[in-house]
Amino acid sequence: MRSAFPHGVERRIGRLPVFVRLVGDREYWLAQTGVGLEKAGRNAAHLLDNQSFSLVVSTGFACALNAADIGTLLVGRQVVHQGTGSDEPSEVLDVSGDERDLVLTWVASLVPPEHIGRFVSTDRVIGSAREKRRFALSTQAIGLDMESSALAAQAQRARVPFVIIRSVSDLLDEDLPLDFNLFLRPTGWLKGIGTVLAAPSCLLGLGRLRRQSLVAAEALTDFFRNYAAAMATERRKKEFSPT
């Protein structure tokens, strides 16, 4: 994300580092909220309580819940949360506004309609194709992540428009090579390393996932570089258009 924007300054909002980039007269604040609903919600709340914004964007990687390729952009207008032990998703979060409408209008020329829709956020990494298909069926979502519903809830509380723009790093019908939830727990790292050592074939899957993540990262960088340039151009058009 940072490589998509010109060099800027680093600030701290409390203990949260934020990278501020200027393109034209528009400021972009890039904050790494952390993995999972709890960290994302806590850091987003802290940031929104201390700074005003015209748009909140949830970005990063996602699992595709429909037909897509690695690196495909998925755009979320709305998001639900569904716990892994729950049969029903939460209420739909959809925080609209002028800045989001501007983004979605521009995105519609780049992203096909089937890749614009609903996301679902879960409380853990969903690694099996069987579970992914279950979430796709129960939520009718196009993409799955672990942060967007928490970010949307804080954006709604702060009355800031919200959109999701993520790139696909794993597919609906593929299993992840390892239970990554082990690494999200403080004591899970040893067990995770032990799993890899006990099943060296995991390394092949991890190598594949790394290559897929690099493709997804490059797609995000390209998108936001073009987005920032397009928004700067749009602002100049408005400034010089006759009234």
N, C-alpha and C positions, 0 to 999 in steps of 0.2 A: 504493500500500500504506500509506504513512504517513497518508494522509488517511482511512483506514478506522479509525484508532485515535485515542484522545485524545492531546493533546500530552504529551510526556515529556522524556527527557534524551538527549543524544548522548554516547556513550562511544567510546573507541578501544581496540581489541584489537590491539596493535602498530600497524600502519599502516592497519588496517581500521576505517572508521567504522561504528558500530552505533547504531541508534536504538532505545531501550528504552521500551516503552509498558506501562502498567499498567491492566488492566481487572479490577475486583474484586481478587482476590488472585492473579491470573495475570499473569505477565510475558511480553511478546512482544518478542523481539529481532529487528529487521529489519536484514538485512545485504545489501548489493548485491555479489554475488560477482563480477560481470563476465561478459562474453560468452565462451562457449566452455568446453570441457571442462577445459582446463588451468587457467584462472583460477578457475573454479568449484571445482575440486578443491582447489587450493592454499589458497584463502581459507576454504573449509569446514573443511579440516584444521586450519588455524590457529585458527579459532573453536572447534571442538570440543575441541581440545587445551587450551583455556584457560577453558572454561565448560561446565557440565553442563546438559543439556536433557532434557525429557521427550518431545519430538517435533521432527523436522526436516521442514520443508515446502519443497518446491521450487515456486516460484510465478513467474508472469510470463505471457508469451504463448506460444502453441503453434500449430503447423499441424495442422489436423484431418486425420486419415487415414481417417475414415469420414464418413457424412452428418452435417452439422452446419451451424449458422449462425454468422455472426460474433458473437462475444460469448458463445457457448455455453461452459459450464464443462465441462472434461474432468478426470477424477480418475484418477490412476494409483496402483494398488496395487503394481505392479512395473514394472521398466524394464530394457531391454537397451541395449547400445551396438552400433552397426554402422557401421563406417567406410564412406566412399563408394566405396572400392575393394574392399570385401569382399562376398562372397556370403552369408556366414553371420553372424547376430548373436551377440553374446557370451552368456555365461551370464546367466540371469535374476537380477536383484537384487530381493529382496522382504524388507524389514525390518519385521516385525510387532511389535506391542506394545499394551499397554492403551490408551495415549493415541491411537494410530492407530485402534484399534477404536472408540473413542468418536467420533472424527471421522467415520469411515466410516458409522457407524450414523446419525449426524445427516445426513450428506450424502445418504444413500440416500433420504431423504424429499424431496430437492430435485432430484436429478440422475437421469435415467433410466438403467437398467442398461447400455444400449449406449454410454453415455459414461463408464463406469467400467471400467477394465481396465489394459492394458499401454501403456507409452510406449516410444519408441525415441529415443535421443540420437545425434546424428551429429557429425562433426568439422568440418562446414562447413554453410553455409546451403544448403538444398535449394530451388531456385527454380522448377524446371519441374514441371508437372503429371505428366509422364511419370515423372520420378524419384520423386515423391511416391507414385505408384501402385505403383512397384516396392518401395519401403520398406514400404508398407502390406501388400503381398502376402507379402513375405519375413519379416516380423516379427509379423503379425497385431496390430499396435498400433493404438490409437485416436488417438494424438497423437505429434507429433514436436517435439523441441527440441534444444538444444545444451549443456545443463548437467545434466540430471537424473541421468544415469547416474553422473557424477562425484560429485554430492552424495550419491547413494544409497551409493556405495562408501565414502565417508567416514563416513556414518551407520552403515553395517554395521560398519566398523572400530571405531567408538566405542560400538557396541551401543546405538544410539538409534533408536527407531522412525522410519519415514520414509514420507511420502506426497507425491504430486504433485497440486497444484491449480492449473490454468492455464486461461486463457480463449483462445478461438480468434481469431486475428488474420488468418489466411489459410486458404483452403479447399483441399481435395484436388485439385479440377479446375481451379485457376487458376494461371497463371504469375505469378511476381513480376516487377515491371517492370524490374528491374536486377539485375546480379550483385553482391549485397551483400558477397560474400567479398572484393571489392577493398578495401572499407573496413576489413576486419579485419587487413590487412597494413600495416606502418608506411609503406611506400612506395606503397600502393595508392590513396591518396586522390586524387592527381592524375589517375590513370588513370580512377578512378570519376567524377570531375568531368568529365573529357574525354568519357566515354561519354554523360553527360547532355547535354552541349553538342552532341555530334554527333547525338544522337537526341532532340530536344525532346519527342517523344511520351512519353518516359519520365516527364516531369513529370506527365502525366495519371495514369499508373499510380501514381506516388508520392503524388499527392493522394488517390487512392482508398485506398491502403494507410494513409495517415495517418488518414483517417476511420474505417477499420476498426479501427485501433489505439486510437482514442479510445473506440470502443464496447467493445472488449475490456477496456480499462483501467477503464471505469466498471463493467463486470460484476464485475471482481475487487474493486474497492472495496466495492461493495454486498455481495458475498459475505462478505468478511472482517469488515465491520462487523456483519453479522448473526451471523456465527460467534462473534465475541468476546462479543457479548451473550448468545448461547445457551449458551456454555460457562460464563459467569459465573452464569447462572440454574441450570445443571445442578449447579454446585458448591454453590450455596445449597440446592438440594433435598437433596443428600446430607448437608449439615451439619444440617438440621432434620428429616430423616426419622427415625422411631423405629427403635431397634436391638433 
